Amino acid sequence: MMKKIGILNSEIAAVIAKLGHTDTIVIGDCGLPIPDGVPRIDLALKLGLPSFIETLEAVLQEMQVEAATLAKEIQAHNPEAEQQVKSILPDTVVSYVSHEEFKQLTERAKAVIRTGEATPYANIILTSGVIF
């Protein structure tokens, strides 16, 4: 049966359905390096499409998030994206790490969703929460 609502991408839907408490997934711009061994879900169609923010919004419709991690460089180099993230996740603890540490943390992710985003540091690690 064809899925009616929510994320239609079968790979993203499957990853979210399998997440346990504190598991992580990454939503990244088109330039974020993806470690060997971490599943890549490539949504990039062309520069800018789909965007980081619209991909984040779609994922958040289905995923319970208890924390998020951004590269601290986003504050200086892409404050618009940072503000959009904060407005989309108003009640979520957002922490900041260096971009180098961010890339190391992606090694533990259950998947990296690659968008077509082409602005600097438009990447986020989402930590799964529980719905009860």
PyMOL CGO cylinders between C-alpha atoms (Angstrom):
from pymol import cmd
from pymol.cgo import CYLINDER

trace = [
    CYLINDER, 0.00, 0.00, 0.00, 1.23, 3.49, -0.83, 0.3, 1, 1, 1, 1, 1, 1,
    CYLINDER, 1.23, 3.49, -0.83, 2.06, 5.57, 2.25, 0.3, 1, 1, 1, 1, 1, 1,
    CYLINDER, 2.06, 5.57, 2.25, -0.40, 8.46, 2.65, 0.3, 1, 1, 1, 1, 1, 1,
    CYLINDER, -0.40, 8.46, 2.65, 1.22, 10.87, 5.07, 0.3, 1, 1, 1, 1, 1, 1,
    CYLINDER, 1.22, 10.87, 5.07, 4.59, 11.78, 6.48, 0.3, 1, 1, 1, 1, 1, 1,
    CYLINDER, 4.59, 11.78, 6.48, 7.93, 11.09, 4.89, 0.3, 1, 1, 1, 1, 1, 1,
    CYLINDER, 7.93, 11.09, 4.89, 7.54, 9.25, 1.59, 0.3, 1, 1, 1, 1, 1, 1,
    CYLINDER, 7.54, 9.25, 1.59, 11.25, 8.48, 1.24, 0.3, 1, 1, 1, 1, 1, 1,
    CYLINDER, 11.25, 8.48, 1.24, 11.42, 4.82, 2.26, 0.3, 1, 1, 1, 1, 1, 1,
    CYLINDER, 11.42, 4.82, 2.26, 15.02, 4.99, 3.50, 0.3, 1, 1, 1, 1, 1, 1,
    CYLINDER, 15.02, 4.99, 3.50, 14.36, 7.94, 5.82, 0.3, 1, 1, 1, 1, 1, 1,
    CYLINDER, 14.36, 7.94, 5.82, 11.09, 6.43, 7.06, 0.3, 1, 1, 1, 1, 1, 1,
    CYLINDER, 11.09, 6.43, 7.06, 12.85, 3.13, 7.84, 0.3, 1, 1, 1, 1, 1, 1,
    CYLINDER, 12.85, 3.13, 7.84, 15.75, 4.79, 9.69, 0.3, 1, 1, 1, 1, 1, 1,
    CYLINDER, 15.75, 4.79, 9.69, 13.39, 6.86, 11.85, 0.3, 1, 1, 1, 1, 1, 1,
    CYLINDER, 13.39, 6.86, 11.85, 11.23, 3.81, 12.60, 0.3, 1, 1, 1, 1, 1, 1,
    CYLINDER, 11.23, 3.81, 12.60, 14.30, 1.90, 13.83, 0.3, 1, 1, 1, 1, 1, 1,
    CYLINDER, 14.30, 1.90, 13.83, 15.73, 4.64, 16.07, 0.3, 1, 1, 1, 1, 1, 1,
    CYLINDER, 15.73, 4.64, 16.07, 16.12, 3.98, 19.76, 0.3, 1, 1, 1, 1, 1, 1,
    CYLINDER, 16.12, 3.98, 19.76, 16.55, 6.47, 22.57, 0.3, 1, 1, 1, 1, 1, 1,
    CYLINDER, 16.55, 6.47, 22.57, 19.76, 8.52, 22.07, 0.3, 1, 1, 1, 1, 1, 1,
    CYLINDER, 19.76, 8.52, 22.07, 20.44, 7.18, 18.56, 0.3, 1, 1, 1, 1, 1, 1,
    CYLINDER, 20.44, 7.18, 18.56, 21.43, 9.93, 16.13, 0.3, 1, 1, 1, 1, 1, 1,
    CYLINDER, 21.43, 9.93, 16.13, 20.85, 10.89, 12.53, 0.3, 1, 1, 1, 1, 1, 1,
    CYLINDER, 20.85, 10.89, 12.53, 22.47, 13.70, 10.59, 0.3, 1, 1, 1, 1, 1, 1,
    CYLINDER, 22.47, 13.70, 10.59, 20.99, 16.13, 8.10, 0.3, 1, 1, 1, 1, 1, 1,
    CYLINDER, 20.99, 16.13, 8.10, 23.79, 17.65, 6.09, 0.3, 1, 1, 1, 1, 1, 1,
    CYLINDER, 23.79, 17.65, 6.09, 24.53, 20.08, 3.32, 0.3, 1, 1, 1, 1, 1, 1,
    CYLINDER, 24.53, 20.08, 3.32, 25.81, 18.76, 0.01, 0.3, 1, 1, 1, 1, 1, 1,
    CYLINDER, 25.81, 18.76, 0.01, 29.45, 19.19, 1.07, 0.3, 1, 1, 1, 1, 1, 1,
    CYLINDER, 29.45, 19.19, 1.07, 29.45, 17.37, 4.41, 0.3, 1, 1, 1, 1, 1, 1,
    CYLINDER, 29.45, 17.37, 4.41, 31.80, 14.38, 4.26, 0.3, 1, 1, 1, 1, 1, 1,
    CYLINDER, 31.80, 14.38, 4.26, 30.01, 11.13, 5.10, 0.3, 1, 1, 1, 1, 1, 1,
    CYLINDER, 30.01, 11.13, 5.10, 32.11, 8.53, 6.92, 0.3, 1, 1, 1, 1, 1, 1,
    CYLINDER, 32.11, 8.53, 6.92, 32.57, 5.10, 5.38, 0.3, 1, 1, 1, 1, 1, 1,
    CYLINDER, 32.57, 5.10, 5.38, 30.13, 2.66, 6.91, 0.3, 1, 1, 1, 1, 1, 1,
    CYLINDER, 30.13, 2.66, 6.91, 27.43, 5.22, 7.74, 0.3, 1, 1, 1, 1, 1, 1,
    CYLINDER, 27.43, 5.22, 7.74, 24.41, 4.88, 5.46, 0.3, 1, 1, 1, 1, 1, 1,
    CYLINDER, 24.41, 4.88, 5.46, 24.00, 7.81, 3.07, 0.3, 1, 1, 1, 1, 1, 1,
    CYLINDER, 24.00, 7.81, 3.07, 20.49, 8.86, 2.10, 0.3, 1, 1, 1, 1, 1, 1,
    CYLINDER, 20.49, 8.86, 2.10, 21.12, 11.20, -0.80, 0.3, 1, 1, 1, 1, 1, 1,
    CYLINDER, 21.12, 11.20, -0.80, 18.29, 13.62, -1.52, 0.3, 1, 1, 1, 1, 1, 1,
    CYLINDER, 18.29, 13.62, -1.52, 20.38, 16.20, -3.38, 0.3, 1, 1, 1, 1, 1, 1,
    CYLINDER, 20.38, 16.20, -3.38, 18.80, 17.10, -6.73, 0.3, 1, 1, 1, 1, 1, 1,
    CYLINDER, 18.80, 17.10, -6.73, 20.73, 20.27, -7.51, 0.3, 1, 1, 1, 1, 1, 1,
    CYLINDER, 20.73, 20.27, -7.51, 22.32, 23.09, -5.54, 0.3, 1, 1, 1, 1, 1, 1,
    CYLINDER, 22.32, 23.09, -5.54, 19.81, 24.23, -2.97, 0.3, 1, 1, 1, 1, 1, 1,
    CYLINDER, 19.81, 24.23, -2.97, 17.25, 21.46, -3.49, 0.3, 1, 1, 1, 1, 1, 1,
    CYLINDER, 17.25, 21.46, -3.49, 16.02, 20.15, -1.20, 0.3, 1, 1, 1, 1, 1, 1,
    CYLINDER, 16.02, 20.15, -1.20, 17.07, 22.71, 1.37, 0.3, 1, 1, 1, 1, 1, 1,
    CYLINDER, 17.07, 22.71, 1.37, 18.49, 21.91, 4.78, 0.3, 1, 1, 1, 1, 1, 1,
    CYLINDER, 18.49, 21.91, 4.78, 15.54, 23.56, 6.55, 0.3, 1, 1, 1, 1, 1, 1,
    CYLINDER, 15.54, 23.56, 6.55, 12.76, 21.88, 4.56, 0.3, 1, 1, 1, 1, 1, 1,
    CYLINDER, 12.76, 21.88, 4.56, 14.44, 18.51, 5.07, 0.3, 1, 1, 1, 1, 1, 1,
    CYLINDER, 14.44, 18.51, 5.07, 14.77, 19.19, 8.80, 0.3, 1, 1, 1, 1, 1, 1,
    CYLINDER, 14.77, 19.19, 8.80, 11.09, 20.17, 9.02, 0.3, 1, 1, 1, 1, 1, 1,
    CYLINDER, 11.09, 20.17, 9.02, 10.01, 16.98, 7.25, 0.3, 1, 1, 1, 1, 1, 1,
    CYLINDER, 10.01, 16.98, 7.25, 12.14, 14.76, 9.51, 0.3, 1, 1, 1, 1, 1, 1,
    CYLINDER, 12.14, 14.76, 9.51, 10.83, 16.50, 12.63, 0.3, 1, 1, 1, 1, 1, 1,
    CYLINDER, 10.83, 16.50, 12.63, 7.25, 15.63, 11.68, 0.3, 1, 1, 1, 1, 1, 1,
    CYLINDER, 7.25, 15.63, 11.68, 8.11, 11.99, 12.34, 0.3, 1, 1, 1, 1, 1, 1,
    CYLINDER, 8.11, 11.99, 12.34, 11.07, 11.96, 14.72, 0.3, 1, 1, 1, 1, 1, 1,
    CYLINDER, 11.07, 11.96, 14.72, 11.00, 12.66, 18.46, 0.3, 1, 1, 1, 1, 1, 1,
    CYLINDER, 11.00, 12.66, 18.46, 14.12, 14.75, 19.12, 0.3, 1, 1, 1, 1, 1, 1,
    CYLINDER, 14.12, 14.75, 19.12, 15.53, 15.38, 22.58, 0.3, 1, 1, 1, 1, 1, 1,
    CYLINDER, 15.53, 15.38, 22.58, 18.72, 17.20, 21.57, 0.3, 1, 1, 1, 1, 1, 1,
    CYLINDER, 18.72, 17.20, 21.57, 20.46, 18.69, 18.57, 0.3, 1, 1, 1, 1, 1, 1,
    CYLINDER, 20.46, 18.69, 18.57, 24.08, 19.46, 17.76, 0.3, 1, 1, 1, 1, 1, 1,
    CYLINDER, 24.08, 19.46, 17.76, 25.39, 22.14, 15.42, 0.3, 1, 1, 1, 1, 1, 1,
    CYLINDER, 25.39, 22.14, 15.42, 28.89, 23.19, 14.46, 0.3, 1, 1, 1, 1, 1, 1,
    CYLINDER, 28.89, 23.19, 14.46, 29.75, 26.35, 16.38, 0.3, 1, 1, 1, 1, 1, 1,
    CYLINDER, 29.75, 26.35, 16.38, 30.97, 27.87, 13.11, 0.3, 1, 1, 1, 1, 1, 1,
    CYLINDER, 30.97, 27.87, 13.11, 27.33, 28.21, 12.03, 0.3, 1, 1, 1, 1, 1, 1,
    CYLINDER, 27.33, 28.21, 12.03, 27.02, 31.15, 14.44, 0.3, 1, 1, 1, 1, 1, 1,
    CYLINDER, 27.02, 31.15, 14.44, 29.48, 33.30, 12.46, 0.3, 1, 1, 1, 1, 1, 1,
    CYLINDER, 29.48, 33.30, 12.46, 29.10, 31.87, 8.97, 0.3, 1, 1, 1, 1, 1, 1,
    CYLINDER, 29.10, 31.87, 8.97, 25.39, 31.04, 8.67, 0.3, 1, 1, 1, 1, 1, 1,
    CYLINDER, 25.39, 31.04, 8.67, 23.43, 32.80, 11.44, 0.3, 1, 1, 1, 1, 1, 1,
    CYLINDER, 23.43, 32.80, 11.44, 20.22, 32.69, 9.38, 0.3, 1, 1, 1, 1, 1, 1,
    CYLINDER, 20.22, 32.69, 9.38, 20.24, 28.89, 9.33, 0.3, 1, 1, 1, 1, 1, 1,
    CYLINDER, 20.24, 28.89, 9.33, 21.08, 28.81, 13.04, 0.3, 1, 1, 1, 1, 1, 1,
    CYLINDER, 21.08, 28.81, 13.04, 18.10, 31.05, 13.84, 0.3, 1, 1, 1, 1, 1, 1,
    CYLINDER, 18.10, 31.05, 13.84, 15.80, 28.92, 11.69, 0.3, 1, 1, 1, 1, 1, 1,
    CYLINDER, 15.80, 28.92, 11.69, 16.93, 25.79, 13.53, 0.3, 1, 1, 1, 1, 1, 1,
    CYLINDER, 16.93, 25.79, 13.53, 16.30, 27.43, 16.90, 0.3, 1, 1, 1, 1, 1, 1,
    CYLINDER, 16.30, 27.43, 16.90, 12.83, 28.57, 15.83, 0.3, 1, 1, 1, 1, 1, 1,
    CYLINDER, 12.83, 28.57, 15.83, 11.95, 25.08, 14.56, 0.3, 1, 1, 1, 1, 1, 1,
    CYLINDER, 11.95, 25.08, 14.56, 13.30, 23.45, 17.76, 0.3, 1, 1, 1, 1, 1, 1,
    CYLINDER, 13.30, 23.45, 17.76, 12.30, 25.98, 20.45, 0.3, 1, 1, 1, 1, 1, 1,
    CYLINDER, 12.30, 25.98, 20.45, 12.12, 23.45, 23.31, 0.3, 1, 1, 1, 1, 1, 1,
    CYLINDER, 12.12, 23.45, 23.31, 15.12, 21.35, 22.31, 0.3, 1, 1, 1, 1, 1, 1,
    CYLINDER, 15.12, 21.35, 22.31, 18.57, 21.61, 23.85, 0.3, 1, 1, 1, 1, 1, 1,
    CYLINDER, 18.57, 21.61, 23.85, 20.96, 22.70, 21.09, 0.3, 1, 1, 1, 1, 1, 1,
    CYLINDER, 20.96, 22.70, 21.09, 24.65, 22.21, 21.72, 0.3, 1, 1, 1, 1, 1, 1,
    CYLINDER, 24.65, 22.21, 21.72, 27.63, 23.41, 19.71, 0.3, 1, 1, 1, 1, 1, 1,
    CYLINDER, 27.63, 23.41, 19.71, 30.89, 21.64, 18.88, 0.3, 1, 1, 1, 1, 1, 1,
    CYLINDER, 30.89, 21.64, 18.88, 33.71, 22.48, 16.50, 0.3, 1, 1, 1, 1, 1, 1,
    CYLINDER, 33.71, 22.48, 16.50, 33.10, 21.46, 12.89, 0.3, 1, 1, 1, 1, 1, 1,
    CYLINDER, 33.10, 21.46, 12.89, 35.93, 18.92, 13.23, 0.3, 1, 1, 1, 1, 1, 1,
    CYLINDER, 35.93, 18.92, 13.23, 34.24, 17.34, 16.26, 0.3, 1, 1, 1, 1, 1, 1,
    CYLINDER, 34.24, 17.34, 16.26, 30.90, 17.46, 14.43, 0.3, 1, 1, 1, 1, 1, 1,
    CYLINDER, 30.90, 17.46, 14.43, 32.39, 15.40, 11.60, 0.3, 1, 1, 1, 1, 1, 1,
    CYLINDER, 32.39, 15.40, 11.60, 33.73, 12.88, 14.14, 0.3, 1, 1, 1, 1, 1, 1,
    CYLINDER, 33.73, 12.88, 14.14, 30.28, 12.58, 15.74, 0.3, 1, 1, 1, 1, 1, 1,
    CYLINDER, 30.28, 12.58, 15.74, 28.74, 11.70, 12.38, 0.3, 1, 1, 1, 1, 1, 1,
    CYLINDER, 28.74, 11.70, 12.38, 30.64, 8.41, 12.52, 0.3, 1, 1, 1, 1, 1, 1,
    CYLINDER, 30.64, 8.41, 12.52, 28.15, 7.15, 15.15, 0.3, 1, 1, 1, 1, 1, 1,
    CYLINDER, 28.15, 7.15, 15.15, 25.02, 8.21, 13.26, 0.3, 1, 1, 1, 1, 1, 1,
    CYLINDER, 25.02, 8.21, 13.26, 22.50, 5.66, 12.05, 0.3, 1, 1, 1, 1, 1, 1,
    CYLINDER, 22.50, 5.66, 12.05, 22.34, 7.60, 8.75, 0.3, 1, 1, 1, 1, 1, 1,
    CYLINDER, 22.34, 7.60, 8.75, 23.34, 10.86, 7.10, 0.3, 1, 1, 1, 1, 1, 1,
    CYLINDER, 23.34, 10.86, 7.10, 20.68, 12.55, 5.00, 0.3, 1, 1, 1, 1, 1, 1,
    CYLINDER, 20.68, 12.55, 5.00, 22.43, 14.59, 2.29, 0.3, 1, 1, 1, 1, 1, 1,
    CYLINDER, 22.43, 14.59, 2.29, 20.47, 17.59, 1.05, 0.3, 1, 1, 1, 1, 1, 1,
    CYLINDER, 20.47, 17.59, 1.05, 21.19, 19.95, -1.81, 0.3, 1, 1, 1, 1, 1, 1,
    CYLINDER, 21.19, 19.95, -1.81, 21.91, 22.77, 0.64, 0.3, 1, 1, 1, 1, 1, 1,
    CYLINDER, 21.91, 22.77, 0.64, 24.83, 24.95, -0.45, 0.3, 1, 1, 1, 1, 1, 1,
    CYLINDER, 24.83, 24.95, -0.45, 25.30, 27.32, 2.48, 0.3, 1, 1, 1, 1, 1, 1,
    CYLINDER, 25.30, 27.32, 2.48, 28.08, 26.91, 5.05, 0.3, 1, 1, 1, 1, 1, 1,
    CYLINDER, 28.08, 26.91, 5.05, 27.67, 24.68, 8.12, 0.3, 1, 1, 1, 1, 1, 1,
    CYLINDER, 27.67, 24.68, 8.12, 24.03, 23.80, 7.37, 0.3, 1, 1, 1, 1, 1, 1,
    CYLINDER, 24.03, 23.80, 7.37, 24.35, 20.50, 9.19, 0.3, 1, 1, 1, 1, 1, 1,
    CYLINDER, 24.35, 20.50, 9.19, 22.67, 19.08, 12.29, 0.3, 1, 1, 1, 1, 1, 1,
    CYLINDER, 22.67, 19.08, 12.29, 22.88, 15.98, 14.41, 0.3, 1, 1, 1, 1, 1, 1,
    CYLINDER, 22.88, 15.98, 14.41, 19.52, 14.99, 15.85, 0.3, 1, 1, 1, 1, 1, 1,
    CYLINDER, 19.52, 14.99, 15.85, 19.41, 12.83, 18.97, 0.3, 1, 1, 1, 1, 1, 1,
    CYLINDER, 19.41, 12.83, 18.97, 16.36, 10.62, 19.25, 0.3, 1, 1, 1, 1, 1, 1,
    CYLINDER, 16.36, 10.62, 19.25, 14.10, 11.04, 22.25, 0.3, 1, 1, 1, 1, 1, 1,
    CYLINDER, 14.10, 11.04, 22.25, 11.21, 8.96, 23.53, 0.3, 1, 1, 1, 1, 1, 1,
    CYLINDER, 11.21, 8.96, 23.53, 7.52, 9.70, 23.09, 0.3, 1, 1, 1, 1, 1, 1,
    CYLINDER, 7.52, 9.70, 23.09, 6.49, 8.53, 26.56, 0.3, 1, 1, 1, 1, 1, 1,
]
cmd.load_cgo(trace, "trace")
